[in-house]
Amino acid sequence: MVHRSKVQICDFQQVTADVQTCLFKNSGELISGFGRKFDADRERQSNQNMRTIINTVKERVRSLVDTTNASAVTKAAHYLSALDAQLEVCDRTDEYIDQLQQPIGGRSVRDL
């Protein structure tokens, strides 16, 4: 018998809220899901990698669209708009990473 897991597509803000509620203090370290210590620099680098991938895809869409075909141009504009929205998500993710490094109750997370 093969078990297949169902993948649920979630709203980014809900996922972020869920992740933030999963964070907790343990032995003076900020822990994120699955027992990993939160590493802001690593998360920022991962987010930057995603931006690079998105920008590469945007370049490919632009280079491959047949500019003489109005339908293709419309579709490309739609794809580029969706990719721009994902870049905005990357920007918000950086803001969330910054928020996680802010002091809690007047103390830095590093001081807990």
C-alpha atoms as one frame of an Amber mdcrd trajectory, in Angstrom:
protein
   0.000   0.000   0.000   1.402   3.385  -1.012   0.621   6.392   1.144   0.695
   9.714  -0.597   0.881  12.870   1.429  -1.403  15.699   0.469   0.240  19.025
  -0.231  -1.727  21.996   0.982  -1.114  25.354  -0.605  -1.313  28.033   2.063
  -1.433  31.772   2.119   2.084  33.129   2.760   0.987  35.349   5.640  -0.733
  32.412   7.354   2.359  30.237   6.936   4.541  33.017   8.326   2.216  33.446
  11.303   2.291  29.689  11.901   6.091  29.638  11.746   6.348  32.565  14.130
   4.080  30.812  16.622   6.302  27.722  16.390   9.318  29.657  17.608  10.172
  29.194  21.238  12.948  29.745  23.759  15.048  26.777  24.820  18.364  26.980
  26.655  18.869  30.583  25.567  18.577  29.805  21.867  15.830  30.772  19.458
  14.617  27.513  17.977  12.631  27.223  14.787  10.644  24.272  13.522  12.178
  20.798  13.422  14.675  21.629  16.190  16.826  23.930  14.055  18.353  27.024
  15.598  17.218  30.195  13.866  20.065  31.613  11.797  19.071  34.995  10.350
  22.066  35.174   8.016  21.312  31.743   6.614  17.636  32.668   6.121  18.597
  35.926   4.391  20.968  34.049   2.068  18.252  31.538   1.245  15.859  34.378
   0.513  18.462  36.053  -1.707  18.937  32.763  -3.578  15.193  32.718  -4.231
  15.350  36.278  -5.581  18.146  35.221  -7.941  16.086  32.305  -9.234  13.011
  34.487  -9.731  15.015  37.133 -11.593  16.566  34.445 -13.806  13.096  33.153
 -14.686  11.974  36.717 -15.458  14.915  37.163 -17.823  14.068  33.899 -19.572
  10.414  34.864 -19.979  11.408  38.199 -21.476  13.903  36.635 -23.855  11.555
  33.885 -25.057   8.344  35.837 -25.620   7.357  36.369 -29.258   6.823  40.123
 -29.304   4.880  39.867 -32.582   2.228  37.710 -30.903  -0.158  39.834 -28.803
  -1.427  36.816 -26.881   2.112  35.744 -25.980   2.958  39.270 -24.844  -0.159
  39.340 -22.638   0.702  35.972 -21.091   4.304  37.037 -20.526   3.111  40.210
 -18.799   0.911  38.075 -16.544   3.840  35.762 -15.687   6.143  38.712 -15.029
   3.530  40.286 -12.758   3.226  37.039 -10.788   7.016  36.846 -10.461   7.128
  40.459  -9.268   4.576  39.514  -6.600   6.910  36.730  -5.469   9.769  39.230
  -5.227   7.554  41.298  -2.932   7.115  38.186  -0.780  10.909  37.963  -0.576
  10.999  41.573   0.615   8.398  40.840   3.307  10.336  37.753   4.329  13.402
  39.913   4.955  11.238  42.168   7.120  10.039  39.149   9.124  13.619  37.970
   9.565  14.530  41.426  10.868  11.557  41.352  13.259  12.708  38.031  14.676
  15.984  39.678  15.656  14.328  42.570  17.497  14.375  42.700  21.293  11.506
  40.983  23.071  10.290  42.909  26.108  13.369  45.125  26.046  15.805  42.223
  25.751  17.419  40.862  22.652  16.623  37.279  21.674  20.358  36.609  22.025
  20.086  37.612  25.726  17.336  35.109  26.542
